Amino acid sequence: MSDTATGSDGFAQLSNDTNHMNKKENEPYSIQNHTAADHREHVTTVQEMKIGDPTAPKSATVVSNNEKKTYRETTFTNINDGDNSSEVDIVLPDLEEVPMRKHLMSMWYLAVIVLTPIIFLPIFLLVGPQFQRQARCGYTIAIMAIYWTTEAIPIAVTSLFPIVLLPALGVMTARDTSSAYFNDTSMLFVGGLLVAIAVEVWDVHKRIALLVLMLVGAEPKCLLLGIALVTWFLSMWISNTATTAMMMTIVQALLSQFNDMKEYDKVQTAKLRGSIARFNSLATFVLISKSDLLAPLVLIARLDPNSPEALDLKKKEERADAEFLRLSKALSLTVAYAANIGGIGSLTGTGPNLVLFAAAQKVFEDVGISSPVTFSTWLIYGLPLSILVMLAMYQWMVVVFLRCKGGCLCCCCTPKANKQRLEKVNALIRDEYTKLGPITYAQGTVLTAFILLVVAWITRDLGGVGGWSDWFPKGFTSDSTPSILFGILMFVLPSSFPKALTNKFDKHATYTRVKPLLTWRQVQEKMPWSLYLLLGGGYAIAQAATVSGLSKWLGDQLMVFRTLDQWLVLLIICYIVTFATEVTSNTAIATLMMPILAQMSLSLEVNPLFFMYPAAIATSFAFMLPVATPPNAIVFSSGTVRVIDMVSSGLFLNLICPPVLVLATSTWGNAFFHFDQVPHEFLRNVTHAARSTG
């Protein structure tokens, strides 16, 4: 019989039970002679019982009279092991009473789904027959806007609503609606993501990240700058979500090393008069005298918690803990923010960029001219802006979390003592890079293909001064052409050099099958398929808004802004989009805004890109809330950042980014795209429409 202690309710409680602890997992227990009381289960004749972990059982299966019962999350007490039997009390947990209000709140999404179409019915029930088509298109957009914002239905599923609602309401045919879901822009994204997935599969992005961190070093400001640069660069080319997940893994390893350094410093600061001291929770010092090495004398001494020595040690520990916490928040938030900012650096960096690309193509092609938005021209406008915002974000992180009071951009002035301590972090980065081994054939092939794809994108159309697209009939090639070509090559190029083609081929060598760089299974797992539905839904809405005349009607209603300066109007729009994207998908908000802003631009007689381009970029300025973007959510889930930390640091970025965006638009953006000039094709079209109306 094992030792037990009796609880206040008279039932024995399990204490150090040696026999019980020695029982193996799933070893049968014989249970009998139970006493029922209160909420305890009474089992009279139990033949067998099995528990998962004898030391901390989470569930139990009891077989009694050939009836099997499973108890989960129960409390097991009074486990008394004899020679052939055990006596166990099974204490069932008290069930918490859940109020009806809580049950009803769990059904909120059903209320949103059902009530939204009913609430918006007056949109087309109360308008005249001459505006019925516009009203029904607006009704569809209003329903989707609510569903996208609340996510009562998954965003990708909401994107399928146009296929049902637009034909049913007589706005567009099912054939026209469905054909809008997959177009040239979608193919551009497919090819780019195939190469990006290959980069991710073969850890090329991790190699680049660790290499940059080795170069910048482990000094906090340098490390923060390295993390920002790597995350920013990678998110220009591969998924922001994949970049953030990979970088957070590296950040967690670095923080673990910094934490070890902090604990080591605590021991060092506890040295007292040449003796090693340890300060425990009872404020007790254990002093090991160095003067008596043959017979160490261990002295237990009480230290007055109010003494200057104790207070000084406590302040140093609190300061070290606070610095480590701030560094943790700075590195984590920098990863999220840099991933969002990096997306605006290239055309394929994030979904809203492609929404703008497709919308601009349609707007310009409707009047018979080519859209000036290409991969190369995007770099002229978006890349410098992205660099500027990224550096501003880095400076803000240094000031707020690293408490830099001067020379924040200089990260080379590290005291010699600190350099010795930080060498451990540098060693960790070097070890992680060494674990990757030398560059493999597959990594070299993927990196080469990636570089060639970027070069092909840039050189296709050099802003009207030529490019390799001139070798083909005009209009027959686009950025999707090289994108799909290199995407296909990922399934063709081998991941290792075929041994049969080498001079050292040995027919007796072990047979290894030549595999391509990518397999379809890898693409299925890593391709963001839902994004294509979201983009497709946006294209369908944009087409419906144009065909039904809703875009023109909305543009006419926005003529009230004609009295305001156009740059002020642009700043207001950027602020509206910036804060709206905090609570809804950035791709969804871009999808809703593009057709409206295009018509608004034409109504105010400005270049359509004047409002569309900055608004699309502003959707990436989501820095305040975890739900704003996947990078924010990933960083928040790490546990190092609170909501208030993200709100307080992100609010400043939300406030300064729109003015920076307007500055970029009015300077180098306007110099290249001529935002302040309206192509005469648009003016002719507007004049013709006005005459038709008159």
Secondary structure as UniProt FT lines:
FT   STRAND          4..6
FT   TURN            8..9
FT   STRAND          12..14
FT   HELIX           18..21
FT   TURN            25..26
FT   STRAND          29..32
FT   TURN            38..39
FT   STRAND          45..51
FT   TURN            54..55
FT   STRAND          59..64
FT   TURN            65..66
FT   STRAND          67..72
FT   STRAND          75..81
FT   STRAND          86..91
FT   HELIX           100..105
FT   TURN            106..107
FT   HELIX           108..119
FT   TURN            120..121
FT   HELIX           122..125
FT   HELIX           129..131
FT   HELIX           132..150
FT   HELIX           155..158
FT   TURN            159..160
FT   HELIX           161..168
FT   TURN            169..170
FT   HELIX           174..179
FT   TURN            180..181
FT   HELIX           184..201
FT   TURN            202..203
FT   HELIX           204..216
FT   HELIX           220..235
FT   TURN            236..237
FT   HELIX           240..269
FT   TURN            273..274
FT   STRAND          275..276
FT   TURN            281..282
FT   STRAND          284..288
FT   STRAND          298..302
FT   TURN            305..306
FT   HELIX           308..342
FT   HELIX           343..345
FT   TURN            347..348
FT   HELIX           351..365
FT   TURN            366..368
FT   HELIX           375..401
FT   TURN            408..409
FT   HELIX           416..435
FT   HELIX           441..460
FT   TURN            463..464
FT   HELIX           468..471
FT   TURN            474..475
FT   HELIX           480..489
FT   TURN            490..492
FT   HELIX           499..501
FT   TURN            503..504
FT   TURN            507..508
FT   HELIX           520..526
FT   HELIX           529..548
FT   HELIX           550..557
FT   HELIX           558..563
FT   HELIX           566..580
FT   TURN            581..583
FT   HELIX           586..603
FT   TURN            604..605
FT   HELIX           608..618
FT   TURN            619..620
FT   TURN            626..627
FT   HELIX           630..637
FT   HELIX           643..664
FT   HELIX           665..669
FT   HELIX           670..673
FT   TURN            675..676
FT   HELIX           680..693
//
